[in-house]
Amino acid sequence: MDKREFLQGAGACSLAAILGESAWARWSGLEPAALAQASDFWTELRGRYRLRTDFVNLENGYYSMMAQPVLEALVERIREVNFEGAHYMRTRAADERMAARTALARVARCPIEELAITRNTTESLDMVISGHDWKAGDEAVMAEQDYGTMLEMFEQVSRRHGVRCKRVSVPLDPRSDDELVELYAAAITPRTRLLLVSHVINITGQVLPIRKLCDMAHARGVAVLVDGAHAFAQLDFALPDLDCDYYGASLHKWLGCPLGAGLLHVRRERIPGLWPLLAPPPKAADDIARLAHSGTYPAHIDLALRDAIAFHESIGIERKSARLRHLQRYWTEQVRGRPRIRINTPSDPARCCAIANVGIDGLAPAELARRLLDEHRIYTVAIDVANVQGVRVTPHLYTTEGELDQLVAALLALSS
Ligand SMILES: Cc1ncc(COP(=O)(O)O)c(C=O)c1O
């Protein structure tokens, strides 16, 4: 691939550019579902990542490493900003941030006026949780399967403003969307102001029916904050179709960006109502940039964001999502229902994508993770929270079926 062409940013990149015209010609006619199973294509793409060979990395949920072309672009971007110094920050940084926001709004398929770049999901969601105009006696609803520090932020808000937090518990294998909608609806009272819901529950990989939950909450006058840390750039959706009020995501997870990039989406009419985490310079009340001030920031990340988006768009969200779902089904279908093995992720393919969680009866999650690594050279993460006891398994685009065969063999050996 021509590096200079890639460095031009979003739109300049294609699979033909990444893999070579003649290589891509072998697969370019395949639909996403067929391409998802074309192992030789993904092996070719795997060559664009630098991977450790001493273990199989199935913990790509923490963050998903950049592909080599994106990493190389990032290094160039750091050099570029460092070369120009303060001159860059005073003359180009704002325009480049706008260009990065424009590219990101294209990925999210939302108006740019409703989208800000932050450092991560934590910053985006905490902005909303702490910045809501709380009154004593207000209530908020969330799930015990939501991300730990978001629950902590609600606890802080509870101590500070006298807000009552109610936690529901999401079943591991729901029968229907209605079951989930009713679960959350039952926790709402006339005093409820905000509902936090995970688009993808990080510990199990379960995908929640966000649009239906928003419709239910809005019918009761409740705003919805969606934790999209694992959904953005993993699932194929347009942000406005969710109809949520606030959405936060980390771009270093599934968009393959450098560490330290996130997005915050706020529905236009909700922007003036939020208190920023960090006081910005004077701006119009409805300017979302008010919510994205963090002082002097790593400006090279904005530049590399466009390179990561170019790489992501060259693969395409439909192909990416189909491959990730295929990988998850590939291994879970081989072990689901086996003696002592528990899959803590829904059986309905529409309720999950890349991530799944597996437990073995009689083995503590930490012990299972340790033995997978020590005895089988497979890296996962132990989860022991709420109703979830197991290890989280998160493949990436570079994961092969052969690596998942290794996981299946390890699980069968450990459970026999
Ligand atoms: C569901 C969920 N929310 C929020 C976060 C926090 O993300 P970050 O640390 O990038 O802010 C994570 C991180 O794993 C997550 O899985």
The ligand as a MOL file (V3000), in Angstrom:
LIG
                    3D

  0  0  0     0  0            999 V3000
M  V30 BEGIN CTAB
M  V30 COUNTS 16 16 0 0 0
M  V30 BEGIN ATOM
M  V30 1 C -19.2740 -1.2280 28.7380 0
M  V30 2 C -18.0870 -0.3520 29.0140 0
M  V30 3 N -18.2900 0.9130 29.3520 0
M  V30 4 C -17.2780 1.7530 29.5960 0
M  V30 5 C -15.9770 1.3360 29.5280 0
M  V30 6 C -14.8720 2.3010 29.8160 0
M  V30 7 O -14.1330 2.5130 28.6560 0
M  V30 8 P -12.8620 3.4680 28.7090 0
M  V30 9 O -11.9570 2.9010 29.7460 0
M  V30 10 O -12.2870 3.4040 27.3480 0
M  V30 11 O -13.3500 4.8010 29.1040 0
M  V30 12 C -15.6940 0.0230 29.1770 0
M  V30 13 C -14.3140 -0.4630 29.1050 0
M  V30 14 O -14.0250 -1.6180 28.9400 0
M  V30 15 C -16.7750 -0.8490 28.9040 0
M  V30 16 O -16.5830 -2.1270 28.5660 0
M  V30 END ATOM
M  V30 BEGIN BOND
M  V30 1 1 1 2
M  V30 2 1 2 3
M  V30 3 2 2 15
M  V30 4 2 3 4
M  V30 5 1 4 5
M  V30 6 1 5 6
M  V30 7 2 5 12
M  V30 8 1 6 7
M  V30 9 1 7 8
M  V30 10 2 8 9
M  V30 11 1 8 10
M  V30 12 1 8 11
M  V30 13 1 12 13
M  V30 14 1 12 15
M  V30 15 2 13 14
M  V30 16 1 15 16
M  V30 END BOND
M  V30 END CTAB
M  END
